[in-house]
Amino acid sequence: MVSIPRWVTVTAGIALVLCLVLANVLLSVRATATNIRLYQDLWTELNVMADTGMKISDLTEAGRKLIDYFIGNSSSPQITTRIDGQERLLYNNKELTHLKDVKDLFVSAFTAEWVATAASFAIAVLLLTSGKYRETSLAIYASAVLSIVLLVLVALPAALDFTGLWTKFHLMTFTNDLWLLNPDTDWLIRMFPEPFFFAMAKRAGTHVAVTALVLALAGFVIAFIGKKRLRSERR
């Protein structure tokens, strides 16, 4: 068993909490944003076909292409599709530039998710191999609680004024105003109206909550194993 100083245990525990929360949030966003089945359900629910003049099959093709672009499997989100029976390119230059900004945001988020997940695993291994079962379980419990607290802090203002929160998010995230799309000329905003993103946010929030419950269960299991091991060592 590896022995580590108390200050290392405390620091590692805090780092584990923060890394698990970050990994939870970013994993939930990625799982939601890359779910083409969810796209289809929301397009149908919101009757986006009527707003875009596109069939659900064409929207699905565009959605898959967009997801491939975000995850790095395609060099461009652009496709040729049919709108109101006429074949044309789906996006204009303004939309393509904005989607490049969105992709950069996704790449940063995916990288942060990978780093947070890897760091969480490494820290947990360090603590467990040091026999710090109690400290590990407490850190995992804390990450579950903090995830729920952050979810509530975001969910309340989102429920009261999603438009305002969504606008603030764009102002903080992007350095240009290309996200201010015009439904008369930009099909991207017709494909993804604000209610679409509100529904996606709720799905991501549900994912965060479920993952927090899984973390809490993991914390319980680790605490149980630690107590069992301590009892066996005392015999």
C-alpha positions as semicolon CSV with decimal commas, in nm:
position;residue;x (nm);y (nm);z (nm)
1;M;0,000;0,000;0,000
2;V;0,129;0,343;-0,097
3;S;0,146;0,599;0,186
4;I;0,072;0,964;0,105
5;P;0,075;1,273;0,333
6;R;-0,249;1,415;0,467
7;W;-0,221;1,731;0,258
8;V;-0,189;1,521;-0,058
9;T;-0,502;1,329;0,039
10;V;-0,699;1,649;0,094
11;T;-0,574;1,810;-0,227
12;A;-0,642;1,494;-0,427
13;G;-0,991;1,469;-0,278
14;I;-1,079;1,825;-0,378
15;A;-0,934;1,770;-0,726
16;L;-1,138;1,450;-0,760
17;V;-1,459;1,636;-0,674
18;L;-1,396;1,910;-0,930
19;C;-1,282;1,671;-1,204
20;L;-1,584;1,443;-1,158
21;V;-1,826;1,737;-1,172
22;L;-1,663;1,873;-1,486
23;A;-1,658;1,531;-1,649
24;N;-2,024;1,477;-1,558
25;V;-2,139;1,807;-1,707
26;L;-1,935;1,780;-2,027
27;L;-2,022;1,414;-2,079
28;S;-2,390;1,500;-2,044
29;V;-2,361;1,782;-2,298
30;R;-2,177;1,561;-2,546
31;A;-2,419;1,271;-2,505
32;T;-2,709;1,506;-2,573
33;A;-2,554;1,707;-2,854
34;T;-2,450;1,396;-3,051
35;N;-2,781;1,206;-3,017
36;I;-2,936;1,205;-3,364
37;R;-3,243;1,018;-3,236
38;L;-3,311;1,307;-2,999
39;Y;-3,276;1,550;-3,289
40;Q;-3,537;1,354;-3,484
41;D;-3,780;1,343;-3,192
42;L;-3,752;1,717;-3,131
43;W;-3,780;1,806;-3,499
44;T;-4,098;1,603;-3,516
45;E;-4,236;1,744;-3,190
46;L;-4,165;2,105;-3,296
47;N;-4,278;2,045;-3,657
48;V;-3,950;2,179;-3,788
49;M;-4,025;2,019;-4,124
50;A;-4,290;2,283;-4,189
51;D;-4,059;2,569;-4,084
52;T;-3,769;2,451;-4,301
53;G;-3,949;2,300;-4,599
54;M;-3,737;1,987;-4,547
55;K;-3,841;1,626;-4,501
56;I;-3,743;1,450;-4,179
57;S;-3,507;1,230;-4,383
58;D;-3,326;1,539;-4,515
59;L;-3,310;1,692;-4,167
60;T;-3,169;1,365;-4,035
61;E;-2,900;1,363;-4,303
62;A;-2,811;1,723;-4,215
63;G;-2,807;1,638;-3,844
64;R;-2,577;1,340;-3,891
65;K;-2,342;1,550;-4,103
66;L;-2,339;1,821;-3,837
67;I;-2,261;1,573;-3,560
68;D;-1,982;1,419;-3,768
69;Y;-1,842;1,768;-3,818
70;F;-1,850;1,847;-3,446
71;I;-1,674;1,523;-3,347
72;G;-1,411;1,558;-3,620
73;N;-1,534;1,293;-3,864
74;S;-1,612;1,545;-4,138
75;S;-1,425;1,850;-4,265
76;S;-1,743;2,049;-4,333
77;P;-2,108;2,047;-4,221
78;Q;-2,221;2,159;-4,566
79;I;-2,453;1,935;-4,764
80;T;-2,672;1,962;-5,071
81;T;-3,035;1,905;-4,974
82;R;-3,389;1,968;-5,092
83;I;-3,587;2,262;-4,953
84;D;-3,946;2,303;-5,069
85;G;-3,863;2,054;-5,344
86;Q;-3,566;2,255;-5,473
87;E;-3,209;2,125;-5,449
88;R;-2,962;2,371;-5,290
89;L;-2,674;2,406;-5,048
90;L;-2,806;2,410;-4,693
91;Y;-2,582;2,672;-4,527
92;N;-2,458;3,014;-4,634
93;N;-2,112;3,151;-4,549
94;K;-2,228;3,321;-4,230
95;E;-2,373;2,996;-4,100
96;L;-2,062;2,799;-4,194
97;T;-1,842;3,046;-4,009
98;H;-2,063;3,027;-3,701
99;L;-2,061;2,648;-3,714
100;K;-1,681;2,659;-3,723
101;D;-1,695;2,860;-3,398
102;V;-1,933;2,602;-3,251
103;K;-1,704;2,318;-3,355
104;D;-1,408;2,488;-3,186
105;L;-1,619;2,511;-2,871
106;F;-1,705;2,142;-2,892
107;V;-1,342;2,043;-2,949
108;S;-1,240;2,237;-2,638
109;A;-1,522;2,079;-2,437
110;F;-1,440;1,726;-2,559
111;T;-1,074;1,777;-2,470
112;A;-1,163;1,908;-2,124
113;E;-1,398;1,613;-2,073
114;W;-1,124;1,365;-2,164
115;V;-0,871;1,535;-1,934
116;A;-1,121;1,554;-1,645
117;T;-1,218;1,189;-1,687
118;A;-0,857;1,070;-1,707
119;A;-0,762;1,284;-1,407
120;S;-1,057;1,150;-1,206
121;F;-0,949;0,794;-1,275
122;A;-0,586;0,864;-1,189
123;I;-0,671;1,044;-0,865
124;A;-0,916;0,773;-0,758
125;V;-0,650;0,506;-0,820
126;L;-0,396;0,706;-0,617
127;L;-0,634;0,739;-0,322
128;L;-0,755;0,378;-0,331
129;T;-0,407;0,230;-0,359
130;S;-0,320;0,442;-0,055
131;G;-0,604;0,285;0,135
132;K;-0,805;0,609;0,142
133;Y;-1,141;0,444;0,081
134;R;-1,331;0,678;0,310
135;E;-1,178;0,989;0,156
136;T;-1,245;0,859;-0,196
137;S;-1,607;0,780;-0,121
138;L;-1,659;1,121;0,042
139;A;-1,510;1,296;-0,262
140;I;-1,739;1,101;-0,495
141;Y;-2,041;1,176;-0,276
142;A;-1,943;1,544;-0,280
143;S;-1,915;1,545;-0,659
144;A;-2,268;1,402;-0,684
145;V;-2,406;1,666;-0,448
146;L;-2,219;1,949;-0,620
147;S;-2,345;1,831;-0,960
148;I;-2,704;1,853;-0,836
149;V;-2,646;2,193;-0,675
150;L;-2,501;2,335;-0,997
151;L;-2,786;2,180;-1,194
152;V;-3,043;2,354;-0,974
153;L;-2,856;2,685;-0,994
154;V;-2,873;2,669;-1,374
155;A;-3,218;2,512;-1,404
156;L;-3,399;2,778;-1,201
157;P;-3,296;3,081;-1,413
158;A;-3,336;2,870;-1,730
159;A;-3,694;2,787;-1,635
160;L;-3,770;3,151;-1,558
161;D;-3,599;3,308;-1,860
162;F;-3,429;3,066;-2,096
163;T;-3,401;3,330;-2,368
164;G;-3,204;3,563;-2,142
165;L;-2,979;3,282;-2,018
166;W;-2,922;3,155;-2,371
167;T;-2,830;3,505;-2,488
168;K;-2,582;3,549;-2,201
169;F;-2,426;3,214;-2,286
170;H;-2,364;3,327;-2,645
171;L;-2,226;3,664;-2,538
172;M;-1,982;3,494;-2,301
173;T;-1,883;3,217;-2,542
174;F;-1,845;3,382;-2,881
175;T;-1,633;3,682;-2,974
176;N;-1,852;3,780;-3,271
177;D;-2,222;3,825;-3,347
178;L;-2,250;3,553;-3,611
179;W;-2,480;3,362;-3,375
180;L;-2,746;3,630;-3,437
181;L;-2,910;3,445;-3,726
182;N;-3,196;3,561;-3,947
183;P;-3,474;3,306;-4,010
184;D;-3,546;3,472;-4,344
185;T;-3,200;3,389;-4,480
186;D;-3,038;3,140;-4,239
187;W;-3,178;2,787;-4,233
188;L;-2,972;2,693;-3,930
189;I;-3,201;2,885;-3,697
190;R;-3,505;2,727;-3,859
191;M;-3,358;2,383;-3,802
192;F;-3,264;2,463;-3,444
193;P;-3,513;2,710;-3,294
194;E;-3,485;2,815;-2,930
195;P;-3,739;2,554;-2,805
196;F;-3,511;2,287;-2,953
197;F;-3,220;2,405;-2,737
198;F;-3,443;2,436;-2,430
199;A;-3,545;2,073;-2,472
200;M;-3,181;1,973;-2,525
201;A;-3,082;2,158;-2,209
202;K;-3,346;1,971;-2,012
203;R;-3,222;1,640;-2,150
204;A;-2,862;1,727;-2,062
205;G;-2,978;1,825;-1,712
206;T;-3,149;1,489;-1,670
207;H;-2,828;1,319;-1,780
208;V;-2,631;1,516;-1,519
209;A;-2,878;1,411;-1,248
210;V;-2,868;1,043;-1,345
211;T;-2,488;1,044;-1,358
212;A;-2,483;1,209;-1,014
213;L;-2,692;0,921;-0,880
214;V;-2,449;0,673;-1,036
215;L;-2,161;0,857;-0,869
216;A;-2,340;0,844;-0,535
217;L;-2,385;0,469;-0,579
218;A;-2,016;0,433;-0,664
219;G;-1,930;0,627;-0,349
220;F;-2,146;0,391;-0,144
221;V;-1,982;0,083;-0,297
222;I;-1,631;0,216;-0,231
223;A;-1,723;0,302;0,129
224;F;-1,865;-0,049;0,177
225;I;-1,552;-0,212;0,034
226;G;-1,334;0,009;0,254
227;K;-1,524;-0,087;0,572
228;K;-1,512;-0,454;0,480
229;R;-1,140;-0,438;0,416
230;L;-1,079;-0,252;0,743
231;R;-1,267;-0,518;0,939
232;S;-1,064;-0,795;0,774
233;E;-0,737;-0,618;0,858
234;R;-0,837;-0,590;1,226
235;R;-0,889;-0,962;1,259
